[in-house]
Amino acid sequence: LVGTGLVSVAAIAGHDGSIWANTAGFNVTADEVKKLLAGFADPGPLRASGLFIAGEKYLVLKADDRSIYGKKGTGGVVTVKTGQSILIGIYNEKIQPGQCANVVEKLADYLIESSY
């Protein structure tokens, strides 16, 4: 994800909250992953109180059973749920939100096709 230059930092987590892979220094907690996972089924609490990723609060812009997008200042977050994992991609002011979303969504499609 980060290698594309269209994602600043990223993580891949299991539905149990365990972190499978992440950018060095990008510390997403198991509790944040579990709240994010719950948000795919019921986005109401995330919309009301915000989405927290690595201790940062994001305003939820889009939330459905596949993707949750959030914004903070000129940056934001793109999260996508697959069968076994959750992809989290953060973008900064130098990256267009749509570019980050495209990269994260395409990797999610690949993982879903590969039964992950």
Rosetta blueprint (number, residue, H / E / L):
1 L L
2 V H
3 G H
4 T H
5 G L
6 L L
7 V L
8 S L
9 V E
10 A E
11 A E
12 I E
13 A E
14 G E
15 H L
16 D L
17 G L
18 S L
19 I E
20 W E
21 A E
22 N E
23 T L
24 A L
25 G L
26 F L
27 N L
28 V L
29 T L
30 A H
31 D H
32 E H
33 V H
34 K H
35 K H
36 L H
37 L H
38 A H
39 G H
40 F H
41 A H
42 D L
43 P L
44 G H
45 P H
46 L H
47 R H
48 A H
49 S H
50 G L
51 L E
52 F E
53 I E
54 A L
55 G L
56 E E
57 K E
58 Y E
59 L E
60 V E
61 L E
62 K E
63 A E
64 D L
65 D L
66 R L
67 S E
68 I E
69 Y E
70 G E
71 K E
72 K E
73 G L
74 T L
75 G E
76 G E
77 V E
78 V E
79 T E
80 V E
81 K E
82 T L
83 G L
84 Q L
85 S E
86 I E
87 L E
88 I E
89 G E
90 I E
91 Y E
92 N L
93 E L
94 K L
95 I L
96 Q L
97 P H
98 G H
99 Q H
100 C H
101 A H
102 N H
103 V H
104 V H
105 E H
106 K H
107 L H
108 A H
109 D H
110 Y H
111 L H
112 I H
113 E H
114 S L
115 S L
116 Y L
